[in-house]
């Protein structure tokens, strides 16, 4: 079973979907269920055309959720629970052994069948295994691991900013922008970019409390007992994956990052490991604000 949430992927969804399907060749049959919402491009029309050539593809269009669910993460959480409900409603007739959750926005462009097969050639007893990226694991927001990422990296960044007594003045022209960039980038490097580890192919699997990286392979029973609802109804915003995975782990599940499950090389996130890339992006924002 392949599921995912999509929005505004008109130009890439067919290529990405067909690549993921091809990579899942070890499975005798595949059902697909996608949840689409809030697209202002022709994603919905593309899905309808794809349905004609991929008969095992099903999808639902939720329309525009933003007016009623303004927070992006909460919209994703709501949409993911739609496929959880679909799995629960149809499990008795379909009996899927595994559920593959995939982002279809370009994060799985390098996924191959060899990578998928590597999940099933281990003696480890896993309930879910997550993808790795060749040039640096990027999905820190969904990551929890006791030493590597024990807490939210963005909360850590906010705490680091609070410890600073004298902050640079961003409003003093180009020189002020450069000073502010260098100052705050040092904090971002410590809290975020230094943690985008390169996990070498062939290295030991990493047991985690949560991860994702654009692709996860799960034993179906996890979706029959857990969903993406917030564990804490109030408080700091956090990834919907963390709430789902926390419930799975509490029920005894073992989650891993599989170093061999490569789904991408560079992407818009792990490119930020380079200071020059970060500077260029911030400089463009500075220019647009002039």
Wavefront OBJ file of the C-alpha trace (Angstrom):
o trace
v 0.000 0.000 0.000
v 1.434 3.370 -1.067
v 0.015 6.535 0.480
v 0.910 10.202 0.625
v -0.322 13.766 0.812
v 0.231 16.119 -2.109
v -0.289 19.748 -3.052
v 0.898 21.821 -6.014
v 2.925 19.068 -7.694
v 1.446 19.309 -11.182
v 4.817 19.237 -12.961
v 6.500 16.488 -10.985
v 3.907 14.123 -9.526
v 3.685 11.735 -12.498
v 7.455 11.260 -12.767
v 7.826 10.895 -9.021
v 4.899 8.499 -8.653
v 6.010 6.250 -11.490
v 9.532 6.112 -10.063
v 8.249 5.077 -6.639
v 5.977 2.441 -8.202
v 8.910 1.063 -10.197
v 11.020 0.923 -7.028
v 8.366 -1.178 -5.284
v 8.730 -3.988 -7.829
v 9.389 -6.593 -5.112
v 5.719 -6.394 -4.122
v 3.326 -8.508 -6.181
v 0.608 -5.887 -6.066
v 0.329 -2.254 -4.991
v -2.647 -0.134 -4.054
v -2.209 3.627 -4.019
v -4.189 6.209 -2.091
v -3.230 9.889 -2.277
v -4.727 12.829 -0.406
v -4.645 16.120 -2.305
v -5.614 19.571 -1.068
v -4.916 23.288 -1.411
v -3.408 23.100 -4.891
v -3.573 26.241 -6.994
v -2.089 24.465 -10.012
v -3.486 21.514 -12.016
v -2.479 18.726 -9.623
v -6.067 17.468 -9.388
v -6.411 17.269 -13.182
v -3.085 15.414 -13.469
v -4.264 12.861 -10.915
v -7.450 12.238 -12.873
v -5.405 11.598 -16.021
v -3.022 9.304 -14.147
v -5.957 7.297 -12.841
v -6.736 6.265 -16.436
v -3.310 4.652 -16.870
v -2.782 3.488 -13.269
v -5.981 1.622 -12.350
v -4.799 0.820 -8.802
v -4.474 4.542 -8.054
v -7.152 6.106 -5.869
v -7.162 9.623 -4.512
v -9.322 12.122 -2.729
v -9.449 15.874 -3.256
v -10.123 17.762 -0.019
v -10.457 21.127 -1.716
v -9.087 24.201 0.000
v -8.415 23.561 3.682
v -6.447 26.708 4.437
v -9.404 28.933 5.448
v -10.512 26.447 8.121
v -7.062 25.014 8.968
v -4.659 27.958 8.491
v -1.591 26.226 9.962
v 0.309 24.212 7.329
v 1.396 21.419 9.688
v -2.150 21.005 10.966
v -3.409 20.721 7.381
v -0.843 18.003 6.695
v -1.782 16.261 9.948
v -5.462 16.323 8.952
v -4.658 15.025 5.459
v -2.473 12.196 6.758
v -5.281 11.055 9.019
v -7.442 10.698 5.907
v -5.157 7.951 4.592
v -4.981 6.391 8.068
v -8.778 6.129 8.005
v -8.648 4.676 4.487
v -6.201 1.980 5.621
v -8.340 1.103 8.631
v -11.560 1.010 6.599
v -10.128 -1.241 3.887
v -7.675 -3.444 5.758
v -10.040 -6.368 6.321
v -10.558 -6.813 2.585
v -7.054 -5.899 1.369
v -4.786 -7.229 4.164
v -1.761 -5.117 3.186
v 1.457 -6.305 4.837
v 3.224 -2.961 4.504
v 2.354 0.696 4.039
v 4.795 2.934 2.192
v 4.389 6.636 2.986
v 6.041 8.789 0.327
v 6.395 12.463 -0.442
v 5.846 13.029 -4.158
v 7.319 16.514 -4.461
v 10.774 15.519 -5.694
v 12.152 13.924 -2.544
v 12.139 10.413 -4.034
v 13.767 11.124 -7.393
v 16.701 8.746 -6.720
v 14.746 5.898 -5.149
v 15.555 2.493 -6.657
v 14.283 -1.051 -6.140
v 17.700 -1.974 -4.693
v 17.140 0.546 -1.906
v 13.700 -0.867 -1.119
v 15.063 -4.426 -1.178
v 17.712 -3.469 1.393
v 14.961 -3.079 3.984
v 14.194 -6.767 3.725
v 17.758 -8.110 3.745
v 18.494 -7.469 7.405
v 18.230 -9.540 10.570
v 16.914 -6.518 12.455
v 13.305 -6.781 13.542
v 11.868 -3.469 12.421
v 8.363 -2.057 12.371
v 9.264 0.965 10.279
v 12.344 2.053 8.349
v 12.977 5.530 7.000
v 14.903 6.896 4.068
v 18.402 8.343 3.924
v 19.845 10.977 1.587
v 23.284 10.431 0.081
v 24.688 13.882 0.860
v 23.094 14.510 4.236
v 19.944 13.521 6.109
v 17.725 16.589 5.912
v 14.467 15.926 7.794
v 15.502 17.190 11.216
v 12.001 18.466 12.002
v 10.674 14.874 12.079
v 13.763 13.455 13.793
v 14.104 12.340 17.387
v 17.119 10.374 18.588
v 18.587 10.493 22.090
v 22.033 11.875 21.164
v 21.662 13.177 17.630
v 18.356 15.065 17.939
v 16.846 14.811 21.440
v 14.617 17.881 20.953
v 13.166 20.139 18.277
v 16.026 21.844 16.406
v 13.942 24.996 15.908
v 13.182 25.188 19.623
v 16.905 24.837 20.253
v 17.581 27.693 17.825
v 15.012 29.890 19.585
v 16.638 29.118 22.943
v 20.081 29.999 21.587
v 18.756 33.349 20.386
v 17.421 34.076 23.869
v 20.887 33.602 25.370
v 22.337 36.391 23.227
v 22.623 39.723 25.005
v 23.699 42.013 22.159
v 22.094 41.385 18.803
v 23.219 43.030 15.537
v 21.055 45.697 13.949
v 19.604 44.296 10.713
v 18.412 47.680 9.487
v 21.821 49.285 8.872
v 22.097 48.655 5.138
v 24.178 45.992 3.424
v 26.858 46.004 6.094
v 24.202 45.491 8.750
v 22.664 42.633 6.769
v 26.035 40.864 6.471
v 26.785 41.278 10.176
v 23.335 39.977 11.114
v 23.636 37.045 8.717
v 27.000 35.965 10.110
v 25.752 36.372 13.669
v 22.518 34.385 13.313
v 23.983 31.875 10.884
v 26.418 30.745 13.560
v 23.420 29.904 15.751
v 21.611 28.150 12.884
v 24.747 26.158 12.126
v 24.902 24.920 15.709
v 21.198 24.068 16.064
v 20.396 22.836 12.547
v 22.930 22.499 9.740
v 25.669 20.745 11.689
v 23.129 17.989 12.395
v 22.439 17.150 8.758
v 24.665 14.096 9.014
v 25.969 12.149 6.069
v 24.979 8.568 6.901
v 27.143 6.333 4.755
v 25.568 3.552 2.740
v 26.476 0.241 4.360
v 26.700 1.650 7.878
v 24.644 0.374 10.801
v 20.947 1.132 10.909
v 20.093 3.943 13.338
v 17.333 3.283 15.849
v 15.205 6.390 16.337
v 12.117 7.538 18.154
v 11.044 9.371 14.995
v 12.304 10.152 11.490
v 10.969 10.356 7.944
v 13.138 11.837 5.200
v 10.437 11.754 2.528
v 9.843 7.992 2.671
v 8.920 5.441 5.299
v 8.061 1.745 5.067
v 5.769 0.607 7.872
v 4.160 -2.604 8.979
v 0.454 -2.018 8.459
v -0.558 -2.747 12.044
v 0.962 0.602 13.109
v -1.807 2.423 11.239
v -4.488 0.250 12.805
v -3.522 1.390 16.299
v -2.128 4.926 15.836
v -2.809 8.140 13.934
v -1.307 11.601 13.462
v -3.428 13.414 16.061
v -1.524 15.692 18.392
v -0.551 14.004 21.637
v -0.657 17.351 23.389
v -3.626 19.473 22.249
v -1.771 22.685 23.072
v 1.832 23.794 23.233
v 4.613 24.125 20.709
v 3.991 23.128 17.115
v 5.814 19.981 16.087
v 5.939 17.546 13.186
v 2.941 15.279 12.787
v 5.397 12.413 12.260
v 6.646 12.786 15.823
v 3.164 12.394 17.261
v 2.462 9.335 15.112
v 5.816 7.727 15.835
v 5.601 8.463 19.559
v 2.396 6.436 19.687
v 3.996 3.621 17.697
v 7.041 3.483 19.992
v 4.800 3.585 23.079
v 3.096 0.472 21.670
v 6.463 -1.286 21.361
v 7.389 -0.511 17.737
v 11.019 -0.330 16.587
v 11.836 2.468 14.131
v 15.066 2.846 12.159
v 16.786 4.960 9.543
v 18.116 2.534 6.941
v 21.356 4.010 5.526
v 20.874 1.988 2.319
v 17.374 3.322 1.670
v 18.601 6.224 -0.455
v 15.793 8.282 -1.966
v 17.672 11.486 -2.867
v 21.109 13.026 -3.170
v 20.924 16.808 -2.859
v 17.680 18.633 -2.164
v 16.598 22.154 -1.261
v 17.153 21.387 2.429
v 20.507 19.636 2.703
v 22.016 22.109 0.229
v 21.745 24.543 3.124
v 24.731 22.815 4.711
v 26.798 25.194 2.588
v 27.157 28.667 4.064
v 27.344 30.215 0.593
v 23.948 28.721 -0.308
v 22.451 30.022 2.917
v 23.929 33.459 2.310
v 22.585 33.579 -1.254
v 19.074 32.690 -0.118
v 19.088 35.241 2.693
v 20.566 37.892 0.393
v 17.716 37.386 -2.081
v 15.244 37.925 0.764
v 17.145 41.068 1.724
v 16.971 42.403 -1.839
v 13.231 41.687 -2.086
v 12.727 43.663 1.099
v 14.426 46.801 -0.195
l 1 2 3 4 5 6 7 8 9 10 11 12 13 14 15 16 17 18 19 20 21 22 23 24 25 26 27 28 29 30 31 32 33 34 35 36 37 38 39 40 41 42 43 44 45 46 47 48 49 50 51 52 53 54 55 56 57 58 59 60 61 62 63 64 65 66 67 68 69 70 71 72 73 74 75 76 77 78 79 80 81 82 83 84 85 86 87 88 89 90 91 92 93 94 95 96 97 98 99 100 101 102 103 104 105 106 107 108 109 110 111 112 113 114 115 116 117 118 119 120 121 122 123 124 125 126 127 128 129 130 131 132 133 134 135 136 137 138 139 140 141 142 143 144 145 146 147 148 149 150 151 152 153 154 155 156 157 158 159 160 161 162 163 164 165 166 167 168 169 170 171 172 173 174 175 176 177 178 179 180 181 182 183 184 185 186 187 188 189 190 191 192 193 194 195 196 197 198 199 200 201 202 203 204 205 206 207 208 209 210 211 212 213 214 215 216 217 218 219 220 221 222 223 224 225 226 227 228 229 230 231 232 233 234 235 236 237 238 239 240 241 242 243 244 245 246 247 248 249 250 251 252 253 254 255 256 257 258 259 260 261 262 263 264 265 266 267 268 269 270 271 272 273 274 275 276 277 278 279 280 281 282 283 284 285 286 287 288 289 290
